[in-house]
C-alpha cells in the first residue's frame, strides 16, 4: 500500500512571516522602549516603529488598541491591534530570539547565554531605587541628583556584576560578552545613559563599557531623535520645572 507522503514537488508553500511593528513612546524618557528598539536595530531585525507620545491625544485614543496592558513597548506580528502581541521587554526579546535565532540576540555559548539572561532578569526585578531616583532623561544634565545610599548600593552591585561578567566572558571586545553586542547590552544601555545624565563617577572598566554602549550606531540614532523631542513629562522630570 502506497504511503500518503506528499511528493517533494508538491510541498505546501511556506507563508511569509508577518511584518513586525514595535510600539514605543517618547525617546527622551522611555528606557523600556529603548531596550527593545536597540535589540532589534543592532541585530538587524526589520520592523516598523509606532510612536505614541505620553499624555497625548494619540495615546488616549489608541493605546488600548495598541497595547493589551496599556503600557509600552509592545511587539506586534501582523497588523497592530489585530495580530499577535508580545509585551514586556524580556518577553519581546525572547520572542525575537524565537523568530530570529541566528540574529545574535543572546550569546552562542551556553554559559554566556545563561549569564546574559540572568543579568537581564536580575535587573528587571531589581535596582528600583536607581530607576526611581534617576529616570532616563537623555536631553538633560543633573549631575549629583538622585544619589541616595540606596541608589549608590544599586549602582555598586550592578557595576560589580558588569565587571565580573566582562572579566569572565568579555575578552576581545567592549561589550559584556566581547565583540558581539547582545540583548544584555541593549538592556543596560539606558543605565549607561542615566550615568551620563546624573554624572555618576565610574571606575575605568565600567566607564569604558558605558562609552561603548552609548557609541553604538543604534544608540546614537535614538539619542539624536530624543534630543529633538520637546514634550515635558512631569513624572520623569523630578529635578526640573515645566517650561512656561
C-alpha positions in Angstrom: 0.0 0.0 0.0 1.4 3.4 -1.0 2.0 5.8 1.8 0.4 9.2 1.9 3.6 11.2 2.0 3.4 14.2 -0.3 5.6 14.4 -3.4 8.5 16.8 -2.7 7.5 18.9 -5.7 4.1 19.4 -4.1 5.0 20.6 -0.7 2.8 23.5 0.5 4.4 26.8 0.2 5.7 28.4 3.4 3.8 31.5 4.5 6.0 34.6 4.8 6.5 35.8 8.4 4.2 38.6 9.3 5.8 42.1 9.5 6.9 43.3 12.9 5.8 46.6 14.5 7.3 47.9 17.7 5.1 50.3 19.7 7.1 52.8 21.8 6.8 56.1 23.4 8.9 59.2 24.0 12.6 58.5 23.2 13.8 61.0 25.7 12.2 59.2 28.6 11.3 55.6 27.8 14.0 53.3 28.8 11.9 50.2 28.3 11.1 51.2 24.7 14.8 51.8 24.1 15.7 48.3 25.2 13.5 46.6 22.7 14.3 49.1 19.9 18.1 48.7 20.4 17.9 44.9 20.5 16.1 44.9 17.2 18.1 47.6 15.5 21.5 46.4 16.4 20.5 42.8 15.4 19.3 44.0 12.0 15.8 42.8 12.5 13.4 44.7 10.2 10.4 46.4 11.9 8.2 49.4 11.7 8.3 51.9 14.6 5.0 53.1 16.0 5.4 56.1 18.3 2.6 57.0 20.7 3.6 60.0 22.8 2.8 60.1 26.5 -0.1 62.3 27.7 -1.1 62.9 24.1 -4.5 62.6 22.3 -2.9 59.8 20.3 -2.1 57.9 23.4 -5.6 58.4 24.9 -7.3 57.4 21.6 -5.1 54.4 20.6 -3.1 52.9 23.4 -5.9 50.5 24.5 -5.9 49.1 20.9 -2.1 49.1 20.5 -1.2 47.6 23.9 -3.1 44.8 25.9 -1.6 46.3 29.1 -1.8 50.0 28.0 2.0 50.0 28.5 4.9 50.0 26.1 6.8 48.6 24.4 4.7 46.1 22.5 5.8 43.9 19.6 3.2 43.1 17.1 3.4 40.4 14.5 1.0 41.4 11.8 -1.3 44.4 12.0 -1.1 46.3 15.3 -4.2 45.8 17.3 -5.2 42.6 15.3 -2.1 40.4 15.1 0.0 38.7 17.7 1.1 40.9 20.6 4.1 40.4 22.8 4.5 42.8 25.7 7.2 43.3 28.4 10.7 43.8 27.3 12.0 40.4 28.4 9.2 38.6 26.6 9.8 40.7 23.5 13.5 39.7 23.4 12.7 36.0 23.8 10.0 36.2 21.1 12.5 37.8 18.8 15.0 35.1 19.6 12.4 32.5 18.5 11.7 34.4 15.3 15.4 35.2 14.5 17.5 32.5 16.3 20.6 33.5 14.3 20.4 37.2 14.9 22.8 37.1 17.9 20.4 38.5 20.5 21.8 36.0 23.1 25.4 34.8 23.2 26.0 31.5 21.3 27.9 29.9 24.2 25.6 28.3 26.7 27.3 29.6 29.8 27.5 33.1 28.5 23.9 32.9 27.4 22.8 31.8 30.9 24.7 34.7 32.4 23.2 37.2 29.9 19.6 36.1 30.7 20.4 36.1 34.4 21.7 39.7 34.3 18.6 40.9 32.4 16.2 39.2 34.7 18.0 40.4 37.8 17.9 44.0 36.7 14.3 43.7 35.5 13.3 42.7 39.0 15.6 45.0 40.9 17.5 48.3 41.1 14.3 50.0 41.9 16.0 52.8 43.8 18.2 53.6 40.8 15.3 53.6 38.4 13.1 55.8 40.5 15.7 58.4 41.6 17.5 58.6 38.2 14.8 58.3 35.5 16.2 58.2 32.0 16.4 61.7 30.5 18.7 61.9 27.5 18.4 65.7 26.8 19.0 66.8 30.4 22.0 67.0 32.8 21.6 66.7 36.5 25.0 65.8 38.0 24.8 64.7 41.6 21.0 64.5 41.7 19.3 61.3 43.0 22.4 59.8 44.6 20.9 58.3 47.8 22.5 55.5 49.8 20.1 53.0 48.2 20.9 54.3 44.7 24.6 54.0 45.4 24.1 50.4 46.6 22.2 49.6 43.4 25.0 51.1 41.3 27.8 49.3 43.1 26.0 46.0 42.9 25.2 46.4 39.2 28.6 47.6 38.1 30.3 44.8 40.1 28.2 42.3 38.1 29.2 44.0 34.8 32.9 43.9 35.8 32.7 40.2 36.7 30.9 39.3 33.5 33.3 41.2 31.3 36.3 39.5 33.1 34.8 36.1 32.6 33.2 36.4 29.1 34.2 39.8 27.6 37.7 39.2 26.3 38.4 40.7 22.9 35.6 43.3 22.8 34.0 46.3 24.5 30.7 44.6 25.4 29.6 42.3 28.2 30.4 39.2 26.1 33.2 40.5 24.0 32.9 42.0 20.5 29.3 40.8 19.9 26.5 43.1 21.0 23.7 41.2 22.8 20.3 41.8 24.2 22.0 42.2 27.6 23.9 45.2 26.3 20.7 46.7 24.9 19.2 46.2 28.3 21.9 48.1 30.1 22.2 51.0 27.6 19.5 53.1 29.4 21.5 52.7 32.6 24.7 53.9 30.8 22.6 56.9 29.7 21.4 57.6 33.3 25.0 57.5 34.5 25.8 60.3 31.9 22.7 62.4 32.8 23.4 62.3 36.6 27.2 62.5 36.4 27.8 59.2 38.2 31.5 58.6 38.8 32.6 55.2 37.4 35.8 53.1 37.6 37.8 52.8 34.4 36.4 49.5 33.2 32.8 50.5 33.8 33.3 53.8 32.1 34.7 52.1 29.1 31.7 49.8 28.9 29.4 52.8 29.4 31.0 54.6 26.5 30.8 51.6 24.2 27.1 51.3 24.8 26.5 55.0 24.2 28.6 54.9 21.0 26.7 52.2 19.1 25.0 53.4 15.9 21.6 52.5 17.2 22.0 54.4 20.4 23.4 57.4 18.6 20.4 57.4 16.3 17.9 57.1 19.2 19.7 59.9 21.2 19.6 62.2 18.2 15.8 61.7 17.9 15.4 62.1 21.7 17.1 65.5 21.6 14.5 66.7 19.1 11.6 66.0 21.4 10.1 68.9 23.2 7.5 67.2 25.5 7.9 67.7 29.2 6.6 64.7 31.3 6.5 65.8 34.9 6.8 62.3 36.5 10.0 61.8 34.6 11.4 65.3 35.5 11.9 65.2 39.3 14.7 67.8 39.1 13.3 70.3 36.7 10.3 72.6 36.4 8.0 72.7 33.4 8.8 75.4 30.9 6.5 78.3 30.6 
